Amino acid sequence: MKRITTFFFLFILLAIIAAGCSSKLDDHSWKLDKKHAPLPDFVLNTSEKVQETYIMASTYPDVVAQVPCYCGCVAEGHKSNLDCFVKSVGDNNAVTEWDSHGISCDTCINIARDAVELHLNGDSSGKIYQLITDKYKNLGEATPTPEPK
């Protein structure tokens, strides 16, 4: 009887821990809004995670644009993490051209996903900027993204 009680307790504990580890990113069904240019083949030929990240960048462009990238893309003229995914935007924040940089850069992908998740958790722009900066600053030179006020 004691073993059953211990097993039951451990099962409940693991279930609670697993529930606490779920990401708000997993709660979304990431679909590209029809206002955007379709994802190009260079994105569609990647993993689901990369495709989702491109969609996240188009869904939350202000969030991804407010954080710097630390992968070295500043040498390519990037101004924020959004530039790793989006090359140009038209009316109504509609993506008109995608950038291929993000398809092969784990740093870019992780920064964008972290920023969107923090936003979905209700963190402010300033806090998101600071948390991203603190987490990634040792990787390299940051894009010249101004800190949100």
Summary of the structure (lengths in Angstrom):
residues: 149
radius of gyration: 18.3
end to end distance: 59.2
largest distance: 66.7
contacts: 420
relative contact order: 0.16
helix: 60%
strand: 5%
